[in-house]
Amino acid sequence: MPTLTTPAPDRTAAPLRIGPHTVAPPVVLAPMAGITNAPFRTLCREFSGGKGLFVSEMITTRALVERNEKTMQLIHFDATETPRSIQLYGVDPVTVGKAVRMIAEEDLADHIDLNFGCPVPKVTRKGGGSALPYKRNLLRAIVREAVTGAGDLPVTMKMRKGLDDDHLTYLDAGRIAVEEGVTAIALHGRTTAQHYGGTADWDAIARLKEHVPEIPVLGNGDIWSAEDALRMVRETGCDGVVVGRGCLGRPWLFADLVAAFEGRTDDFVRPTLREVADVMVRHATLLGEWIGDEARGVIDFRKHVAWYLKGFAVGSEMRKRLAITSSLEALRAGLDELDLDQPWPTGADGPRGRTSGNNRVVLPDGWLKDPYDCAGIGEDAELDTSGG
């Protein structure tokens, strides 16, 4: 990607309005299952200096209404988190309405985001996530219930282009969102079939922005660096960016994003392995404190190890050893055996996370017969657990 040598144009630094909340710079952490829990949000927020918007893991409306123990933990926010942002997944308008009213009445969050972008089969086979916008009337009913139930809380939504290139839905979904009172829309420039493969279609983000000028449009997909974020805004005209896989093992990306949008493009974070190791231990520590068990926290941290060490000269045996640790002492001891003076590696800012594409889209039987009929969708289609 080209490196900017001049400050970004003024428009890239324009704050984003989400209802009563001002997000400046206009940078949002994408909800990611098993990733964007309270500890990871804390790290990202610390690096950003508290600037930006940091969204929870996906919360299932049925599990929230039933007060599932795991779900109630996932919606816990640190006292310093503001605004508190929850992403909801739901397929049944009635259940979605109950969940939103519960959030509003019990003051559980300050902002609600609706998930219409998840491409995983266990979600789409129920008609949820990125499968749902194909059913226009169902989408409208869910959004209407959410906006009505939210009261003064702003409601946003995140979606994909459509099921595949033959079943694009994002322009219709954008218009429905505007008509039903959604505050802002985020578009991941891929279809369900693409999952995370191929290249994100930023042209679609530009088309959506032209199609719904009434509300802010945020772009998502292939933002691996702060320069990418600025380039997306310049090329698409979008009002802000949503960053997901680019920050895996790299929560300091939010420091870079803040610097870039503020015109400080020579002030990016390039940590040594020693500094990365310190963040790794802090991340695992926060997870243990959040879960209430050090060993479980370190075990949960294991999936982050490869992302943090991407590009560094760390042997395969040591990588395996670090990925099976179950105590902070063992994690720290293993990291201390590395050459911690290694500088930030060339190329470590590139793609990370899942990249598979061209997947078969798993849908409920007969889903494609009628893009408007939503008969047969009810509470039994709701997932019963949160977090993806």
Secondary structure as a PSIPRED ss2 file (coil, helix, strand):
# PSIPRED VFORMAT (PSIPRED V4.0)

   1 M C   1.000  0.000  0.000
   2 P C   1.000  0.000  0.000
   3 T C   1.000  0.000  0.000
   4 L C   1.000  0.000  0.000
   5 T C   1.000  0.000  0.000
   6 T C   1.000  0.000  0.000
   7 P C   1.000  0.000  0.000
   8 A C   1.000  0.000  0.000
   9 P C   1.000  0.000  0.000
  10 D H   0.000  1.000  0.000
  11 R H   0.000  1.000  0.000
  12 T H   0.000  1.000  0.000
  13 A H   0.000  1.000  0.000
  14 A C   1.000  0.000  0.000
  15 P C   1.000  0.000  0.000
  16 L E   0.000  0.000  1.000
  17 R E   0.000  0.000  1.000
  18 I E   0.000  0.000  1.000
  19 G C   1.000  0.000  0.000
  20 P C   1.000  0.000  0.000
  21 H E   0.000  0.000  1.000
  22 T E   0.000  0.000  1.000
  23 V E   0.000  0.000  1.000
  24 A C   1.000  0.000  0.000
  25 P C   1.000  0.000  0.000
  26 P C   1.000  0.000  0.000
  27 V E   0.000  0.000  1.000
  28 V E   0.000  0.000  1.000
  29 L E   0.000  0.000  1.000
  30 A C   1.000  0.000  0.000
  31 P C   1.000  0.000  0.000
  32 M C   1.000  0.000  0.000
  33 A C   1.000  0.000  0.000
  34 G C   1.000  0.000  0.000
  35 I C   1.000  0.000  0.000
  36 T C   1.000  0.000  0.000
  37 N C   1.000  0.000  0.000
  38 A H   0.000  1.000  0.000
  39 P H   0.000  1.000  0.000
  40 F H   0.000  1.000  0.000
  41 R H   0.000  1.000  0.000
  42 T H   0.000  1.000  0.000
  43 L H   0.000  1.000  0.000
  44 C H   0.000  1.000  0.000
  45 R H   0.000  1.000  0.000
  46 E H   0.000  1.000  0.000
  47 F H   0.000  1.000  0.000
  48 S H   0.000  1.000  0.000
  49 G C   1.000  0.000  0.000
  50 G C   1.000  0.000  0.000
  51 K C   1.000  0.000  0.000
  52 G C   1.000  0.000  0.000
  53 L E   0.000  0.000  1.000
  54 F E   0.000  0.000  1.000
  55 V E   0.000  0.000  1.000
  56 S E   0.000  0.000  1.000
  57 E E   0.000  0.000  1.000
  58 M E   0.000  0.000  1.000
  59 I E   0.000  0.000  1.000
  60 T E   0.000  0.000  1.000
  61 T H   0.000  1.000  0.000
  62 R H   0.000  1.000  0.000
  63 A H   0.000  1.000  0.000
  64 L H   0.000  1.000  0.000
  65 V H   0.000  1.000  0.000
  66 E C   1.000  0.000  0.000
  67 R C   1.000  0.000  0.000
  68 N C   1.000  0.000  0.000
  69 E H   0.000  1.000  0.000
  70 K H   0.000  1.000  0.000
  71 T H   0.000  1.000  0.000
  72 M H   0.000  1.000  0.000
  73 Q H   0.000  1.000  0.000
  74 L H   0.000  1.000  0.000
  75 I C   1.000  0.000  0.000
  76 H C   1.000  0.000  0.000
  77 F C   1.000  0.000  0.000
  78 D C   1.000  0.000  0.000
  79 A C   1.000  0.000  0.000
  80 T C   1.000  0.000  0.000
  81 E C   1.000  0.000  0.000
  82 T C   1.000  0.000  0.000
  83 P C   1.000  0.000  0.000
  84 R C   1.000  0.000  0.000
  85 S E   0.000  0.000  1.000
  86 I E   0.000  0.000  1.000
  87 Q E   0.000  0.000  1.000
  88 L E   0.000  0.000  1.000
  89 Y E   0.000  0.000  1.000
  90 G C   1.000  0.000  0.000
  91 V C   1.000  0.000  0.000
  92 D C   1.000  0.000  0.000
  93 P H   0.000  1.000  0.000
  94 V H   0.000  1.000  0.000
  95 T H   0.000  1.000  0.000
  96 V H   0.000  1.000  0.000
  97 G H   0.000  1.000  0.000
  98 K H   0.000  1.000  0.000
  99 A H   0.000  1.000  0.000
 100 V H   0.000  1.000  0.000
 101 R H   0.000  1.000  0.000
 102 M H   0.000  1.000  0.000
 103 I H   0.000  1.000  0.000
 104 A H   0.000  1.000  0.000
 105 E H   0.000  1.000  0.000
 106 E C   1.000  0.000  0.000
 107 D C   1.000  0.000  0.000
 108 L C   1.000  0.000  0.000
 109 A C   1.000  0.000  0.000
 110 D C   1.000  0.000  0.000
 111 H E   0.000  0.000  1.000
 112 I E   0.000  0.000  1.000
 113 D E   0.000  0.000  1.000
 114 L E   0.000  0.000  1.000
 115 N E   0.000  0.000  1.000
 116 F E   0.000  0.000  1.000
 117 G C   1.000  0.000  0.000
 118 C C   1.000  0.000  0.000
 119 P C   1.000  0.000  0.000
 120 V C   1.000  0.000  0.000
 121 P H   0.000  1.000  0.000
 122 K H   0.000  1.000  0.000
 123 V H   0.000  1.000  0.000
 124 T H   0.000  1.000  0.000
 125 R C   1.000  0.000  0.000
 126 K C   1.000  0.000  0.000
 127 G C   1.000  0.000  0.000
 128 G C   1.000  0.000  0.000
 129 G H   0.000  1.000  0.000
 130 S H   0.000  1.000  0.000
 131 A H   0.000  1.000  0.000
 132 L H   0.000  1.000  0.000
 133 P H   0.000  1.000  0.000
 134 Y H   0.000  1.000  0.000
 135 K C   1.000  0.000  0.000
 136 R H   0.000  1.000  0.000
 137 N H   0.000  1.000  0.000
 138 L H   0.000  1.000  0.000
 139 L H   0.000  1.000  0.000
 140 R H   0.000  1.000  0.000
 141 A H   0.000  1.000  0.000
 142 I H   0.000  1.000  0.000
 143 V H   0.000  1.000  0.000
 144 R H   0.000  1.000  0.000
 145 E H   0.000  1.000  0.000
 146 A H   0.000  1.000  0.000
 147 V H   0.000  1.000  0.000
 148 T H   0.000  1.000  0.000
 149 G H   0.000  1.000  0.000
 150 A H   0.000  1.000  0.000
 151 G C   1.000  0.000  0.000
 152 D C   1.000  0.000  0.000
 153 L C   1.000  0.000  0.000
 154 P C   1.000  0.000  0.000
 155 V E   0.000  0.000  1.000
 156 T E   0.000  0.000  1.000
 157 M E   0.000  0.000  1.000
 158 K E   0.000  0.000  1.000
 159 M E   0.000  0.000  1.000
 160 R E   0.000  0.000  1.000
 161 K C   1.000  0.000  0.000
 162 G E   0.000  0.000  1.000
 163 L C   1.000  0.000  0.000
 164 D C   1.000  0.000  0.000
 165 D C   1.000  0.000  0.000
 166 D C   1.000  0.000  0.000
 167 H C   1.000  0.000  0.000
 168 L E   0.000  0.000  1.000
 169 T C   1.000  0.000  0.000
 170 Y H   0.000  1.000  0.000
 171 L H   0.000  1.000  0.000
 172 D H   0.000  1.000  0.000
 173 A H   0.000  1.000  0.000
 174 G H   0.000  1.000  0.000
 175 R H   0.000  1.000  0.000
 176 I H   0.000  1.000  0.000
 177 A H   0.000  1.000  0.000
 178 V H   0.000  1.000  0.000
 179 E H   0.000  1.000  0.000
 180 E C   1.000  0.000  0.000
 181 G C   1.000  0.000  0.000
 182 V C   1.000  0.000  0.000
 183 T C   1.000  0.000  0.000
 184 A E   0.000  0.000  1.000
 185 I E   0.000  0.000  1.000
 186 A E   0.000  0.000  1.000
 187 L E   0.000  0.000  1.000
 188 H E   0.000  0.000  1.000
 189 G C   1.000  0.000  0.000
 190 R C   1.000  0.000  0.000
 191 T C   1.000  0.000  0.000
 192 T C   1.000  0.000  0.000
 193 A C   1.000  0.000  0.000
 194 Q C   1.000  0.000  0.000
 195 H C   1.000  0.000  0.000
 196 Y C   1.000  0.000  0.000
 197 G C   1.000  0.000  0.000
 198 G C   1.000  0.000  0.000
 199 T C   1.000  0.000  0.000
 200 A C   1.000  0.000  0.000
 201 D C   1.000  0.000  0.000
 202 W H   0.000  1.000  0.000
 203 D H   0.000  1.000  0.000
 204 A H   0.000  1.000  0.000
 205 I H   0.000  1.000  0.000
 206 A H   0.000  1.000  0.000
 207 R H   0.000  1.000  0.000
 208 L H   0.000  1.000  0.000
 209 K H   0.000  1.000  0.000
 210 E H   0.000  1.000  0.000
 211 H H   0.000  1.000  0.000
 212 V C   1.000  0.000  0.000
 213 P C   1.000  0.000  0.000
 214 E C   1.000  0.000  0.000
 215 I C   1.000  0.000  0.000
 216 P C   1.000  0.000  0.000
 217 V E   0.000  0.000  1.000
 218 L E   0.000  0.000  1.000
 219 G E   0.000  0.000  1.000
 220 N E   0.000  0.000  1.000
 221 G C   1.000  0.000  0.000
 222 D C   1.000  0.000  0.000
 223 I C   1.000  0.000  0.000
 224 W C   1.000  0.000  0.000
 225 S C   1.000  0.000  0.000
 226 A H   0.000  1.000  0.000
 227 E H   0.000  1.000  0.000
 228 D H   0.000  1.000  0.000
 229 A H   0.000  1.000  0.000
 230 L H   0.000  1.000  0.000
 231 R H   0.000  1.000  0.000
 232 M H   0.000  1.000  0.000
 233 V H   0.000  1.000  0.000
 234 R H   0.000  1.000  0.000
 235 E H   0.000  1.000  0.000
 236 T H   0.000  1.000  0.000
 237 G C   1.000  0.000  0.000
 238 C C   1.000  0.000  0.000
 239 D C   1.000  0.000  0.000
 240 G E   0.000  0.000  1.000
 241 V E   0.000  0.000  1.000
 242 V E   0.000  0.000  1.000
 243 V E   0.000  0.000  1.000
 244 G C   1.000  0.000  0.000
 245 R H   0.000  1.000  0.000
 246 G H   0.000  1.000  0.000
 247 C H   0.000  1.000  0.000
 248 L C   1.000  0.000  0.000
 249 G C   1.000  0.000  0.000
 250 R C   1.000  0.000  0.000
 251 P C   1.000  0.000  0.000
 252 W C   1.000  0.000  0.000
 253 L H   0.000  1.000  0.000
 254 F H   0.000  1.000  0.000
 255 A H   0.000  1.000  0.000
 256 D H   0.000  1.000  0.000
 257 L H   0.000  1.000  0.000
 258 V H   0.000  1.000  0.000
 259 A H   0.000  1.000  0.000
 260 A H   0.000  1.000  0.000
 261 F H   0.000  1.000  0.000
 262 E C   1.000  0.000  0.000
 263 G C   1.000  0.000  0.000
 264 R C   1.000  0.000  0.000
 265 T C   1.000  0.000  0.000
 266 D C   1.000  0.000  0.000
 267 D C   1.000  0.000  0.000
 268 F C   1.000  0.000  0.000
 269 V C   1.000  0.000  0.000
 270 R C   1.000  0.000  0.000
 271 P C   1.000  0.000  0.000
 272 T C   1.000  0.000  0.000
 273 L H   0.000  1.000  0.000
 274 R H   0.000  1.000  0.000
 275 E H   0.000  1.000  0.000
 276 V H   0.000  1.000  0.000
 277 A H   0.000  1.000  0.000
 278 D H   0.000  1.000  0.000
 279 V H   0.000  1.000  0.000
 280 M H   0.000  1.000  0.000
 281 V H   0.000  1.000  0.000
 282 R H   0.000  1.000  0.000
 283 H H   0.000  1.000  0.000
 284 A H   0.000  1.000  0.000
 285 T H   0.000  1.000  0.000
 286 L H   0.000  1.000  0.000
 287 L H   0.000  1.000  0.000
 288 G H   0.000  1.000  0.000
 289 E H   0.000  1.000  0.000
 290 W H   0.000  1.000  0.000
 291 I H   0.000  1.000  0.000
 292 G C   1.000  0.000  0.000
 293 D C   1.000  0.000  0.000
 294 E H   0.000  1.000  0.000
 295 A H   0.000  1.000  0.000
 296 R H   0.000  1.000  0.000
 297 G H   0.000  1.000  0.000
 298 V H   0.000  1.000  0.000
 299 I H   0.000  1.000  0.000
 300 D H   0.000  1.000  0.000
 301 F H   0.000  1.000  0.000
 302 R H   0.000  1.000  0.000
 303 K H   0.000  1.000  0.000
 304 H H   0.000  1.000  0.000
 305 V H   0.000  1.000  0.000
 306 A H   0.000  1.000  0.000
 307 W H   0.000  1.000  0.000
 308 Y H   0.000  1.000  0.000
 309 L C   1.000  0.000  0.000
 310 K C   1.000  0.000  0.000
 311 G C   1.000  0.000  0.000
 312 F C   1.000  0.000  0.000
 313 A C   1.000  0.000  0.000
 314 V C   1.000  0.000  0.000
 315 G C   1.000  0.000  0.000
 316 S H   0.000  1.000  0.000
 317 E H   0.000  1.000  0.000
 318 M H   0.000  1.000  0.000
 319 R H   0.000  1.000  0.000
 320 K H   0.000  1.000  0.000
 321 R H   0.000  1.000  0.000
 322 L H   0.000  1.000  0.000
 323 A C   1.000  0.000  0.000
 324 I C   1.000  0.000  0.000
 325 T C   1.000  0.000  0.000
 326 S C   1.000  0.000  0.000
 327 S C   1.000  0.000  0.000
 328 L H   0.000  1.000  0.000
 329 E H   0.000  1.000  0.000
 330 A H   0.000  1.000  0.000
 331 L H   0.000  1.000  0.000
 332 R H   0.000  1.000  0.000
 333 A H   0.000  1.000  0.000
 334 G H   0.000  1.000  0.000
 335 L H   0.000  1.000  0.000
 336 D H   0.000  1.000  0.000
 337 E C   1.000  0.000  0.000
 338 L C   1.000  0.000  0.000
 339 D C   1.000  0.000  0.000
 340 L C   1.000  0.000  0.000
 341 D C   1.000  0.000  0.000
 342 Q C   1.000  0.000  0.000
 343 P C   1.000  0.000  0.000
 344 W C   1.000  0.000  0.000
 345 P C   1.000  0.000  0.000
 346 T C   1.000  0.000  0.000
 347 G C   1.000  0.000  0.000
 348 A C   1.000  0.000  0.000
 349 D C   1.000  0.000  0.000
 350 G C   1.000  0.000  0.000
 351 P C   1.000  0.000  0.000
 352 R C   1.000  0.000  0.000
 353 G C   1.000  0.000  0.000
 354 R C   1.000  0.000  0.000
 355 T C   1.000  0.000  0.000
 356 S C   1.000  0.000  0.000
 357 G C   1.000  0.000  0.000
 358 N C   1.000  0.000  0.000
 359 N C   1.000  0.000  0.000
 360 R C   1.000  0.000  0.000
 361 V C   1.000  0.000  0.000
 362 V C   1.000  0.000  0.000
 363 L C   1.000  0.000  0.000
 364 P C   1.000  0.000  0.000
 365 D C   1.000  0.000  0.000
 366 G C   1.000  0.000  0.000
 367 W C   1.000  0.000  0.000
 368 L C   1.000  0.000  0.000
 369 K C   1.000  0.000  0.000
 370 D C   1.000  0.000  0.000
 371 P C   1.000  0.000  0.000
 372 Y C   1.000  0.000  0.000
 373 D C   1.000  0.000  0.000
 374 C C   1.000  0.000  0.000
 375 A C   1.000  0.000  0.000
 376 G C   1.000  0.000  0.000
 377 I C   1.000  0.000  0.000
 378 G C   1.000  0.000  0.000
 379 E H   0.000  1.000  0.000
 380 D H   0.000  1.000  0.000
 381 A H   0.000  1.000  0.000
 382 E C   1.000  0.000  0.000
 383 L C   1.000  0.000  0.000
 384 D C   1.000  0.000  0.000
 385 T C   1.000  0.000  0.000
 386 S C   1.000  0.000  0.000
 387 G C   1.000  0.000  0.000
 388 G C   1.000  0.000  0.000
